[in-house]
Amino acid sequence: MARYTGPKCKLCRREQQKLFLKGERCHTAKCPVEDGRQPPGQHGYPRGRPSDYSFRLREKQKTKRYYGLLEDQFRRFFNKAEKTRGDTGEKLLTLLERRLDNVMAVCGFAVSRSQGRQLVNHGHMQVNSRKNDVPSYIVEEGDVIRPAPKDNILEMVRENRESMQEETPAWLEVNDADMTVRVVRMPTREDVTL
């Protein structure tokens, strides 16, 4: 399993925008984007007007970093989106939004996508009452996702859910009583938070 293991705040500084990769820290004044630090590297801010290619590259890199993907996996998602009907960009974003590790983060079961990825990788999540340990699993309409019935996992998920600062998106329905998430419909471009 390949993933980026370096400093996450460095990625936000590079994009000069909050990507919310560190959970709680991104909402405080400790975030390096808040105090106006320059992008990493010897030369800091780029000079001049960015080209069209530069703009598109930064947007692609931002999307990859936001969802925690590397180039090959991102390319596979793009190829899958390209084969479906409709706008490729919108299809790509909705495919990425439907990843299981992302669903954990946006519904509040995990404080960040990396924690959601770890919860799924360690087998602490069930999809339709079956253990699922694949973070890139694409959820479908009607799927029910719940944490494994272990006391420490349920307690951690409950704490994460209570500390959540954003609203749950409309395409997901969360039941706080039994800690389940149901996919009500497929996400649209308006549901994507990036």
GULO-741847 format. One record per residue (C-alpha): x, y, z; residue in one letter. Coordinates in nm, 2 decimals. Last residue first. Layout:
GULO-741847
PT      x      y      z rest
PT      X      Y      Z    A
...
end
This chain:
GULO-741847
PT      x      y      z rest
PT  -1.30   2.05  -0.24    L
PT  -1.63   1.99  -0.05    T
PT  -1.80   1.78  -0.31    V
PT  -2.17   1.78  -0.26    D
PT  -2.24   2.05  -0.52    E
PT  -2.07   1.83  -0.79    R
PT  -2.32   1.55  -0.72    T
PT  -2.30   1.26  -0.47    P
PT  -2.49   0.94  -0.54    M
PT  -2.80   0.89  -0.33    R
PT  -2.90   0.78   0.02    V
PT  -2.57   0.62   0.12    V
PT  -2.64   0.50   0.48    R
PT  -2.41   0.56   0.77    V
PT  -2.45   0.37   1.09    T
PT  -2.36   0.46   1.45    M
PT  -2.66   0.28   1.63    D
PT  -2.81   0.60   1.78    A
PT  -2.61   0.85   1.57    D
PT  -2.79   0.74   1.25    N
PT  -2.61   0.92   0.96    V
PT  -2.76   0.97   0.62    E
PT  -2.52   1.05   0.34    L
PT  -2.60   1.22   0.01    W
PT  -2.69   1.54   0.19    A
PT  -2.34   1.60   0.33    P
PT  -2.29   1.58   0.71    T
PT  -2.23   1.92   0.85    E
PT  -1.89   2.05   0.94    E
PT  -1.73   2.07   1.29    Q
PT  -1.71   1.71   1.39    M
PT  -1.62   1.68   1.76    S
PT  -1.92   1.46   1.84    E
PT  -1.86   1.23   1.54    R
PT  -1.50   1.18   1.64    N
PT  -1.60   1.10   2.00    E
PT  -1.86   0.84   1.87    R
PT  -1.60   0.69   1.64    V
PT  -1.35   0.65   1.93    M
PT  -1.61   0.49   2.15    E
PT  -1.73   0.25   1.88    L
PT  -1.37   0.15   1.81    I
PT  -1.29   0.09   2.19    N
PT  -1.61  -0.11   2.24    D
PT  -1.57  -0.34   1.94    K
PT  -1.88  -0.39   1.72    P
PT  -1.70  -0.30   1.39    A
PT  -1.79   0.04   1.27    P
PT  -2.09   0.08   1.04    R
PT  -2.15   0.14   0.67    I
PT  -2.49   0.07   0.50    V
PT  -2.49   0.07   0.12    D
PT  -2.81   0.19  -0.04    G
PT  -2.65   0.38  -0.33    E
PT  -2.30   0.24  -0.39    E
PT  -1.97   0.28  -0.20    V
PT  -1.65   0.27  -0.40    I
PT  -1.38   0.07  -0.21    Y
PT  -1.05   0.27  -0.21    S
PT  -0.99   0.21   0.16    P
PT  -1.01  -0.17   0.12    V
PT  -1.04  -0.34   0.46    D
PT  -1.41  -0.43   0.44    N
PT  -1.58  -0.66   0.70    K
PT  -1.94  -0.75   0.59    R
PT  -2.25  -0.62   0.75    S
PT  -2.35  -0.41   0.44    N
PT  -2.01  -0.24   0.46    V
PT  -1.82  -0.30   0.78    Q
PT  -1.54  -0.09   0.92    M
PT  -1.27  -0.18   1.18    H
PT  -1.06  -0.39   0.94    G
PT  -0.73  -0.23   1.00    H
PT  -0.72  -0.08   0.65    N
PT  -1.07   0.08   0.70    V
PT  -0.97   0.26   1.03    L
PT  -0.64   0.36   0.88    Q
PT  -0.80   0.51   0.57    R
PT  -1.04   0.70   0.79    G
PT  -0.75   0.83   0.99    Q
PT  -0.58   0.94   0.67    S
PT  -0.90   1.10   0.55    R
PT  -0.92   1.31   0.87    S
PT  -1.12   1.33   1.19    V
PT  -1.28   0.99   1.14    A
PT  -1.64   0.88   1.19    F
PT  -1.75   1.23   1.10    G
PT  -1.96   1.17   0.79    C
PT  -1.71   1.34   0.56    V
PT  -1.41   1.15   0.70    A
PT  -1.55   0.80   0.69    M
PT  -1.69   0.86   0.35    V
PT  -1.35   0.97   0.23    N
PT  -1.20   0.63   0.35    D
PT  -1.48   0.45   0.17    L
PT  -1.42   0.62  -0.17    R
PT  -1.75   0.78  -0.29    R
PT  -1.60   1.14  -0.31    E
PT  -1.33   1.01  -0.54    L
PT  -1.59   0.88  -0.78    L
PT  -1.79   1.21  -0.75    T
PT  -1.48   1.41  -0.83    L
PT  -1.39   1.20  -1.14    L
PT  -1.75   1.21  -1.27    K
PT  -1.75   1.59  -1.24    E
PT  -1.42   1.62  -1.43    G
PT  -1.53   1.37  -1.69    T
PT  -1.85   1.55  -1.78    D
PT  -2.11   1.29  -1.88    G
PT  -2.10   0.93  -1.98    R
PT  -1.86   0.69  -1.82    T
PT  -1.53   0.58  -1.97    K
PT  -1.35   0.90  -1.87    E
PT  -1.44   0.85  -1.50    A
PT  -1.27   0.51  -1.50    K
PT  -0.96   0.65  -1.67    N
PT  -0.95   0.93  -1.42    F
PT  -0.98   0.68  -1.13    F
PT  -0.69   0.48  -1.27    R
PT  -0.49   0.80  -1.32    R
PT  -0.54   0.89  -0.95    F
PT  -0.42   0.54  -0.85    Q
PT  -0.11   0.58  -1.06    D
PT  -0.03   0.94  -0.94    E
PT  -0.06   0.89  -0.57    L
PT  -0.38   0.94  -0.37    L
PT  -0.46   1.11  -0.04    G
PT  -0.80   1.26  -0.13    Y
PT  -0.69   1.62  -0.07    Y
PT  -0.34   1.55  -0.21    R
PT  -0.46   1.42  -0.54    K
PT  -0.72   1.70  -0.57    T
PT  -0.45   1.97  -0.50    K
PT  -0.21   1.80  -0.74    Q
PT  -0.47   1.82  -1.02    K
PT  -0.56   2.18  -0.94    E
PT  -0.18   2.27  -0.93    R
PT  -0.13   2.10  -1.27    L
PT  -0.42   2.28  -1.43    R
PT  -0.29   2.62  -1.31    F
PT   0.06   2.54  -1.43    S
PT  -0.06   2.43  -1.77    Y
PT  -0.26   2.75  -1.81    D
PT   0.05   2.95  -1.72    S
PT   0.11   3.12  -1.39    P
PT   0.17   3.50  -1.39    R
PT   0.50   3.61  -1.26    G
PT   0.70   3.50  -0.96    R
PT   0.66   3.18  -0.76    P
PT   0.65   3.22  -0.38    Y
PT   0.93   3.04  -0.19    G
PT   1.27   3.00  -0.37    H
PT   1.44   2.74  -0.15    Q
PT   1.14   2.51  -0.11    G
PT   0.82   2.50   0.09    P
PT   0.55   2.76   0.01    P
PT   0.56   3.08   0.22    Q
PT   0.42   3.09   0.57    R
PT   0.11   3.31   0.61    G
PT   0.02   3.24   0.97    D
PT  -0.31   3.07   0.87    E
PT  -0.16   2.85   0.61    V
PT   0.08   2.71   0.87    P
PT  -0.22   2.58   1.08    C
PT  -0.15   2.65   1.44    K
PT  -0.43   2.91   1.45    A
PT  -0.68   2.62   1.48    T
PT  -0.92   2.45   1.23    H
PT  -0.65   2.27   1.05    C
PT  -0.52   2.12   1.38    R
PT  -0.85   1.93   1.43    E
PT  -0.80   1.70   1.13    G
PT  -0.45   1.71   0.99    K
PT  -0.52   1.69   0.61    L
PT  -0.77   1.98   0.60    F
PT  -0.66   2.09   0.25    L
PT  -0.61   2.45   0.36    K
PT  -0.47   2.66   0.07    Q
PT  -0.13   2.78  -0.04    Q
PT  -0.10   2.46  -0.25    E
PT   0.26   2.41  -0.13    R
PT   0.17   2.53   0.22    R
PT  -0.11   2.27   0.23    C
PT   0.13   2.00   0.12    L
PT   0.39   2.10   0.38    K
PT   0.12   2.07   0.65    C
PT   0.11   1.70   0.57    K
PT   0.47   1.62   0.66    P
PT   0.58   1.30   0.48    G
PT   0.41   0.97   0.46    T
PT   0.24   0.98   0.12    Y
PT   0.08   0.65   0.03    R
PT   0.17   0.32  -0.11    A
PT   0.00   0.00   0.00    M
end
